[in-house]
Amino acid sequence: MDGVRVGNRLIGTQAPVTIGWENIPRVEGGPIKQFVFTYFQPAALFAMVAFWYYAPNSLAKASTAIWIGIAFKALLLALEWVNPRFESWRLTWKEAMTDLFYVGLGYTFLDQIENFIGSGAVIEAVRNSYDWDKLSWFTGLPLLVQAFIISFMFDFGQYWMHRGMHNWYPLWLPHSVHHYITQLNINKGAVGNPIELFLIGLGIGGFFDFLPRAALLAGALGLTIGIYQHINVRFNTPRWWRFLFNTTEHHSLHHSQDFEATRSNYAGSYIFIDRIFGTCIDGEAELLGMEGGRRMTVREQMLFPFTEGWKSLKAKYGKGSAADNEFDRPDAVPAE
């Protein structure tokens, strides 16, 4: 394959990708369908922000956010059947059961681990040790500003954590499991090795005081912006949206079978972070995964970082030759 030159990089030499928004197919159908799938994303964002901004205190609580999140994901799951981006990404029972396992893992085991050793626990320990002021002046900022700051700080940290996972082999080992998925749908963001899922969720927002409603608003921003990374729906995404926010198109390139394409679009919600640091590529890909689209079993996903790490250590310090050294593979952790 010849590939397409994007800046100093050649994208699409290993697997087919589509580069440029002008080359991405648009929604097919009548005017009502065109209208719905053009304005659904901004309408959902503004509606969710308005709800959390004006909701009475009796409704503005975490339990409400959980049920809204479940209902919104169910709606998006229905949209995947109505207007799929790719037929090859249609959800099968096997994929659905795997996704359900990981969603359950996130709400139970990983949630408990986060409570004990996650970013919140670490930040609390640091603040208690040094008796830091909580920067309470943040609560004087407008509510929507607080919400955006919470959301942006998390996504900015996630950008660098995610980028680090693609550039440092020990972090790549747990993250690589997520890159073995062969389709995108609404729950695929939950699929991955528990170590990676824990690391990608770390943040520093706990150093600051925010109004509780600001945190709920920040969650609404993440729900109605970042959720579209993993979804099998064809949208006519507005130009301003795809310039500011991550989309399915962006994230499908990140998951493509072309190596250079995967080294782009690291942000979770705000793609303008990638634009600032020169890692954004606009386009999409249908063929996803690694090793030609090999699908991992759940057992292999759980053990892969450890088995591959052990092989690498044996190659580096054992009898393996330098040519077999996993740490020296050019396609494992290439330079920026």
Buried (B, 14 or more C-beta within 10 A) or exposed (E): EEBBEBEEBBBBBBBEBBBEBEEBEEBEEEEEBBEBBBBBBBEBBEEBBEBBBEBEEEEBEEEBBEEBBEEBBEEBBEBBEEBBBBEEBBBEEEBEEBBEBBBEBBEEEBEEBBEEEBBBBEBEEEBEEEEEEEEEEBBEBEBBEBBBBBBBBBBBBBBEBBBBBBBEBEBBBBBBBBBBBBBBBBBBBBBBBBBBBBBBBBBEBBBBBBBEBBBBBBBBBBBBBBBBBBBBBBBBBBEEBBBBBBBBBBBBBBBBBBBBBBBBBBBBBBBBBBBEEEBBBBBBBBBBBBEEBEBBEEEEBBBBBEEBBEBBEEBBEEEBEEEBBBEBBEEBBEEE
